[in-house]
Amino acid sequence: MKIRYFTDTDTALIEFSNESILETKEISENLYIDLDRKGNLVSMTIEHAREKANISEVSYLQMEKIVAYQ
């Protein structure tokens, strides 16, 4: 996954795969998703990212599977 932030346009681009984009769908006024030919998510674009997605604070936390012991 790659996250790119363009300060000049306040736009965030989150890339989930390198597949070719077949279709772009507008989810809301500031959120767009790109889909491949199988309908899988390729990328997401967030316009006005500072206001809409708090892009100034990005963190990553990998959660491990919790095994319950009986």
N, C-alpha and C positions, 0 to 999 in steps of 0.2 A: 504494500500500500504506500502511496506517495501523497503527501499533502503539500500543495503549492499555494502560496498567498501572494496576490498581486496588489501591492500597496496603492499603485496609481488608480486602480479601479475598485479597490476594497472588495475583491473577489477571491474566494477560496475554491480551489479545484482539488477534489479528493479522488484519486485514481485507485481502483480496486483490482483492475486487470489490464492487460495489454491487448485485449481482443478488439477487433474493429467495431466501431459504433454503427449500428443500423438505424437506430431511432433515438431521438431526444424527446422526453416528455416534460412538460411544465407541471410541476407538482403544486406550486404556489407562485405568487408574483416574484419571489426571489430565490426559488429552489427548482433546479432542473436535474433530471437524471438521464444518463445515457445507457442504452441497452444494446447488447449484442444480438446476433441473429437468433439465438435461443431464448432471448428474453431475460438474460442474466445481467445484473448490474455491472457496468464497466466503470462509470465515474459519476460524480455528483458535483454540481456547481452551485455555490451559495453566493449570491450577490448581496452587497451591504453586510459582509461577513462580520465586521466588528460589532455591529448592532444586533444582527439576527442570530449569530452563532457564537458570540464571545470568542472569536478567533484569537484574541490576544492571549488566551490561556488554553493551551493544548497539552494534553498529557496522554500517556499510553500506559495501560496496566493490563498485563496478561494474567488471566485468572486460571488457576489450575483446577482440575476436576477434584471435587471433594468426595472422598469415599467414606460412606457411613459404615461404621463397624457395629455389629450386633452381638 
